[in-house]
Amino acid sequence: MGIATLLYADDHNDRLPPPFFDPDQSPPLGEPYYSYLLFGWGGTVGQAAEPKLAVNLGLLYIGKYLTTPGIFYCPSSRQQKWFRVVFEKQYFESAKVPWPMYAVDGQVNMTYNYFPQTDVPSKTESEANRGWTRVAHKQTELTSQRSMETDLIYTWGTLAHTTGKNPYGLNALFGDGHVKFSTTKAAFDPKLWGGTGPDPTTETPGDNQTKWRTIVSLLRP
């Protein structure tokens, strides 16, 4: 995905695929859970996804920069169909409709988050004090010290890499194109995850910007 993202930027005057979760916009755009979308919102569940609703890395698919759907899905992910929100490829295709198909609330998900970052501290002092940085919109704003794509950060119960019931790391793609399995202990403090279940609440990171951005800011190469 990293190579495809950079190829997209090369063809778009250094511009990255616009992040659908962009708190630096005025007004801020979306919530952390917007960052796992490939298509959405507004689709009809069970129908084929519309190219006009492609977002985030979905733009790589419709632009033919990345045409193998399985790449959007972590093979280590193990989810159950009763989860409030599902992410694996099997839930976004059917016997009659090939991938990408709308599901859940009328969207197509991936098992990764797309949130490109710079190494420039946030303009808001309280955010900068937490270690948060500004969103990257151009390839030249990316940095080797900050991630642009990560394994799914949503709830504790949807983490892909676990030992027993405990997570032990997240794959992170950094701005220079290298991937690192990040095991930063502070990022897995249970207080940041709002419980150990798979379903979202206002205290789980996918629906809580403070917790989600703090987790992302802690990931290091």
N, C-alpha and C positions, 0 to 999 in steps of 0.2 A: 504493500500500500504506500510505503514511503516513496518509492521510485515513481509510482503513478502520480502521487501528489506533486512531486517536483516537476514532472513532465507537464502536468496541467499548468503549473505556474510559468514554465518556460513558454507555453503557448498563449498565456494570458497576461503578458507584460508584467511578470513577476507577481501577479495576484494569485493568492491561494484560493482554493474553494472556500467561499464565504462560510464561516462557522455559524450554524443556526442558533447556537447559544453564544451570545456576544454581549457580556455585561458592560463593555466599553461603549456601546452604541448609546445614542440619546434619542429616545428613552432606551434603557437596556432591553436587549432582545432575548426572550425566552428564559428557560430554566435549565439547570444542568441536564435534566433528562432529554432535552432537545438534542444533546450532542451525540446520542446513539442512533438517531434517525437516519435512514437512507432516503425514504420517501414519506411525505406527510406534511401537515395533517390534511384531513378532508377527504380521504379516500373511502370507498365503499368496501366494507369487509367482504372478503371472498372474491373481489374483482382484481384484475390486473392493475398494477401500479402505473400511473401516468407520468411520462417523462417530465411534464411541466411541474410536478410536485417533488422532483428530486432535490435533495438538500445535502449538505455536508459531503461525505464521500460518495453519495449517490450520484453526484455530478461526474465522478470518475467513471461510473458505469455507463451512464447515458452518453458520455463523451468518448467512450471506447478506449479509455486509458487503462481500465481494469475490467475485463470482460468475464472473469471466472468468479461466479457468485460465492463459491466456498471460501474465498479469501477473506470475505467480510465476517467470517464466523470462526471463533476459536474452537479447535477440536477438543479441548479440555473442558469445555462448558458442559455441564450436566444439569438440565432444568426439567421441571415437571409441568405438564400442560395445565395444572390447576393453579400455577402461579398467577398472580394478578396481571403481571406483564411478562411476556415471554420474548426471547431474543434469538433462539436458534433457527437456522435456515428452514428446518422442517415445518415450522409453523407459518411460514410465509410462501407456501406453495401447496398445491393439492393435486389430486388425480386429474382434475380438469383444467386447473390454472397453474402454469409453471411459475417459478420464481421470476420476478418479484410480485407477490400478491399481498394485498392489504389484509391486515389482521389486527387483533387487539382493539384499538380505538380508531382504526382507519389509517394505519401507517405501516411502514416496513422498517424493522429494526435491524441492527447489527450487534455483535457481541463486543464492540469496541466503542470508545468515546473519541470524538474528534474535537480537540480544543487546542489550537496552535498558540504558543506563547512566545513572547519576547523575553529578554532579561532586564527590561526596563520596569522599575517598580510602578505599581499602580499610582494613578494620580491622586487617589484618596488616601490620606495619611494612615487612617486606621487599617486599610487594606494592605498598604505597603508594609506596615508594622507586622502584619501576619505573614509576610513573605510572598504576597501575591504580586504577580506582574501583569503587564498589559497584554491584551490579545494581539497576536501577530496576524496581519492581513496580507503581508508580502513574504515571499521566500527569503528575501534579504533581511527580514526582521527576525527570522528564526535563530535559535541558539542551541549549541550542543549541550547546554546545561538545563534546558527546559523541554518538556515533552510536547508533542503535537498530537499524538494519538496514543491511547492506552487501552489495556484490557478494560472490560466493563467495570465501571465504578457506579454502582446503583444502590444495592443493598448487600449486606453481609452474606445473605443466603443465595445470592446470584453470582458470587465470586467464583471464578473458574479454578483457581489453583489453591487447593486446600489440603491440609493434613488432618484427617478426621473432620472435625467441624471448624478447624481454625485455618484462616487464610495465611499463606506464607509468602506471597509476592504477587506483583503485577508486571506484565510485560509492558514496557513503555518505549515508544518510538520517539527519539529526540530530534531536535531541529536540524542536526547535521546528517540525519539519515541512519544513525546507528540505533540498534535495539538493545535494551538492557532489561534483564529481569530484576526489578527493583524490590528490595526487601526492607526498605526503610521502616524500622520498627514503629516509629511514631505515626506513620500513615495507617497503621492497623490497630490503633488504640480504639477499643470498643466504644468509647465515648463519642467518637467521630462517626460511628456507623448506626447508632440509634436502635440497637438490638441485633439479634442474630438471625432473624427470619428472612424470607425471600420477598415479602410484600412491602411496598412503600408506605411510609408515613411522613408527616412533616418533619420528623427527626432523622430520617434516613438521607444519605447524601444526595441521591438523585433528585430529591425534592427540597433540598436544603443547601442553598448556595454557600453559606459560610462553611459548612462541613465539607462539601464537595471541593470547593476551591482550596481549602486547607489541605486536604488529602493530596490533590494534584500538585500543590506547591511543595510538598514534602518529598516527592519522587525525585531521585537524583541518579545520574549515571554512575 
